[in-house]
């Protein structure tokens, strides 16, 4: 290149040496992109001549020109610049992306690529950088706070916790409310098959994708966007395109590495003044329970902290007395250990992640291969997660007309011990902190192998000592001996073939499969509380889904000047899906710690189940465009689904959308309004809701528990089938605009939508006296109405390379959900129960009503007391709702020279959460709010009966324990329902790109270093003691409920990305 | 031209494919390979028996409420129910499970048996339905019976008065007795109570009817003449060999004694025996005490027996901590301990009462001692090892109270009717509960789903409170 150039220069000089009257000189400089990074391949021409060159890999160029010449710089996708040569010999600057880039193409439904300007509905696109700047193990975590209208809830702070995504609110009561995930055209199963309310939490399907493999992630939110997916797209669709091979001059190898450390940063505010027990003056750790007076035996069985005051010089026999002197335990100082939970119970989580990818292309093919390995240790002792990803794709141009492609992914996820969540203290060791003994020094319990064994006939007999003898095993013993191993092997792949019949017509055929098999075990050793003879269960599930699709597309321009464009596509899809489940449970074991089904004392309980279903579809879509500024889209799809009754299994989904690029239609100053698109759409979608394979074919069931372990026995399910069931239908209307102003320095995207789902299928509760507890029916209406707003501003945009750029992005989403038309007013949501609290769908409220026992109150709202204790109202009440009012995010980014900075704040306003951690924490005297009144007693604030039908202020003193354990209990849940709003400082990343001039002689293209922090702080929350961003699991009914959550963790990581 | 032909060919192929294959094979795909649509006549029998018996003996309901309210049992910790705050979820489950998982299946089994002309299974199905309906009527009062279990045709059934319910229950039992004529067979593996012995089922149906009639003996619906004819039939269970119970053979729920779950959880200290019972048995030197209860600190400790009075917001502070009171006897906590449906002891004592009140002929005192002996035998003691003085109805009622220990809802049923012995209200009772509860409140699900019919029942029966009396509770 350089030799050619100097040759031209010499020639030029030779020819024009006589004609130059102005000083000819070499103009050089660097051209960079909007982020200050070098832009190679920019075309530079001296205007009016054929003298031209291109920038090199570092964005540098040199060209001969005279003062007064105009240099024209152009690059695809960027606004062309013209610079006049002046006195200076250096012209360097940044080029700005061209908003009207006709190449801006987005992948929409069914893999159909459309120009962004032509899309008549709201869709938000995230690029690779948005997802990998701050590395996460689960790509869904990277969406939080970035996409308007999308609500992400993580079940807990644990690595590998499941995550729930809702787009534009919930439109179904039972059944799946999560969006469809499509990766390179292959539908991926996003469920966890986790047990409800307890059991191990597993990462759901989307977590399997390696974020480094993602090129773009497009969130299709409304009906018009998703109606081409038919009944499965009704909750929104996330379309992911992975990176493919591309033309490049380098080796095409990329290596990314990340190391991160996690620590919990939310803890309940514990009280540290009173210790374990029920007596204010005495404590003695022995077998059983114990109280003051009488035949005082031990208090080691008590899991509450209403005991004697700490740090006052008392000495009592405690569990550590038995460690020091098992045969003759001595009293030890009764002191507080305020930080022991923080310091000694949780570990620092460590996660490393490495991805190596290769990509390249030749004349006829392009390919990409990536290998990834993630290895994490959790903050809960002895929990871990490993993930191995191998993925690749190849695209061929077999001939001028034929093209083909293959994508393949293999993901192996495994863990030696997964964390358990929910109620079931046997497995979830955090339960020991919800109740508790405030004086415990947890570090003394870690070395369980050297602790004396519990000898007395208690829950944990023959297991190492614990602070509690009735309800909990030594947590570290349990975490190392009662494991929950898990392994999942998953293959996702597709083959596609394309044929161009002629310039206007082509056919694309694709077949894709998502297959996984999942094995999980629950191991319990002898001496486990409630399972003193051990327990073992082995569950194996395998599932596949195959989608085969063919589309024929026609593309043409018609009319005078080819003003009208016409695209038409017709196609069909066949979906088949099958799941098999096998489970064996050995309820008691013969030999301890031998976890095998043959080691059962009685024949193992066996479950053997399978489900098969399918959907056949035909669809068509078309677009008419006028002069590239008016676009009219229409589509229709018809699904025939096996899960619907045969007489009524066909469903048609039409949609229409209009996009008008007003900035092109009218004469508008492009410097002020660079781009303005107004859009509107209408669509009808629907789904089968909660109906699964075989819901339409009711039958007897054989009990999972044969009689006395040997004889099968049958029963009838409690939900009655209804032959008149029809699919549920949703109609959505959306309008909005997408505007870019001030040379694209200000971007505003706004949408308003209104969706109504009718005939929502749910099992309607009926009186049990009818013989059934519920009947399937189309029996509710749900509306979702809201707005989404995305604003981006490049507040400072530098014209020079490496200059300072500063910008912000704001997104905001508000969704109003309303349920109506349920007969009988309310239904309890599936899996939505915590003691006496239920989550419900209730007429006149958003989905997610929290319903439970409340205080009895007078008409003026004062709490009624009887004998100093608050009284429960005779009726349960609506205590709150899990739905937020609005969510939003604020991202700030800046760059200067090679440095880049990015931070994100995530806000959720409104919605409530019921915290069982709070209820039990108050009942057991573990939280700081239980301190007032310990010595003097408590007079509850409220009124009591005056004996004559009126009320007087309450003046009866009750002991602190009686008071708190009545006001916060399973009989009164109102006191533990809190506002779940929060403002979180979600992400911070600082990156540095090592200047490329250092790589001149090495085959390295770039090295990017980064420091990133996730979950820096909760800047605002109302809910005490817990992180309000929590749920029991991903089900609709599980939102708004919390019990013994694994606390959220702050993660600090360091990353390196090297491109060769 | 050629290219357009190609196109239209392709298009028509697509359409053809689409339309012809749209839902062929769907029928086959929708056949569930793992669950049956037709079953053997009595394949549901074991499920019905097990569910009914386990639900009635749920330690969180009967064990905490019914038994505690007659002061047979108590709780030294977590004793809300003891103080008249019963677990609402357990009360709801009794209603829901009995209707949807016992009566529903029993009626289905009856229909299958009728189609197969199997009288024995029909008789068994009717007997179990009667027991189930009676269980519900005894604890809630007015309940749906005539409109119950009609599925989708009547999702919100109206309530019958308890008197009317009893009338229907008695006629179910009459039909059952007739059907149990010896024809038909019952699969012995499914029959956890009698292993398929039809003659014993006939005795059970007769005895359940007798017990039910005695229960309504204070109401106008009572018919003494019919009572006598039952006695004359010779089919009452007066011999311990005919006792109706389930003795499970595994250690794992639901195939084990429901109370064994307490042992598995290491929580035997959470329950204890009530001091009203302990004191009564100590004062009468009743040897059954050694079986009903363990000595304080375990048998063989020499500490004797100590019960706990009902109630106390903080039993430990009041001197009744766990470990200071007698736990439930080991015999009743074993995984294979019999879970009782009906005993000869109770029938004999009811015969004594009937004779004493001259509803039937016969020697009340003989029946009385036969009942006590049956109870002794049932507890592994020898007949005649205890002979309390016979003082007429007072003695009979006292023995009914003592002899029905740990037999489901029977102790509470009998005590409510007789009010003997006199029991004092629990210490620290729930606000508003001023007498020992005499029923369970209606389930919250009925309040939200079947409000109109429920309101009618309440208007007839009285407020939906724990202390409202059911119709046959006439004192």
Interface residues (C-beta under 8 A of the other chain):
Chain A: X278 X279 X288 X289 X290 X291 X292 X293 X294 X295 X296 X297 X301 X457 X458 X459 X460 X461 X470 X501 X502 X505 X507 X529 X530 X531 X532 X533 X550 X552 X570 X571 X572 X574 X587 X588 X601 X602 X608 X609 X610 X612 X613 X614 X616 X618 X640 X642 X646 X649 X650 X693 X694 X696 X697 X699 X700 X701 X702 X703 X705 X707 X708 X709 X710 X711 X712 X713 X714 X715 X716 X718 X720 X722 X765 X766 X767 X768 X769 X770 X771 X772 X773 X775 X824 X825 X826 X836 X866 X867 X869 X871 X875 X876 X959 X961 X962 X971
Chain B: X3 X6 X7 X10 X11 X14 X15 X17 X18 X19 X21 X22 X23 X26 X27 X29 X30 X31 X32 X33 X34 X35 X36 X37 X39 X43 X44 X45 X46 X47 X50 X51 X76 X77 X80 X85 X88 X89 X95 X96 X99 X100 X101 X103 X104 X105 X107 X108 X143 X144 X147 X148 X149 X150 X151 X152 X154 X155 X156 X157 X189 X190 X192 X248 X249 X250 X251 X252 X254 X255 X264 X265 X266 X267 X269 X296 X313 X314 X315 X316 X317 X319 X320 X321 X322 X323 X324 X431 X432 X443 X444 X445 X446 X447 X448 X449 X450 X453
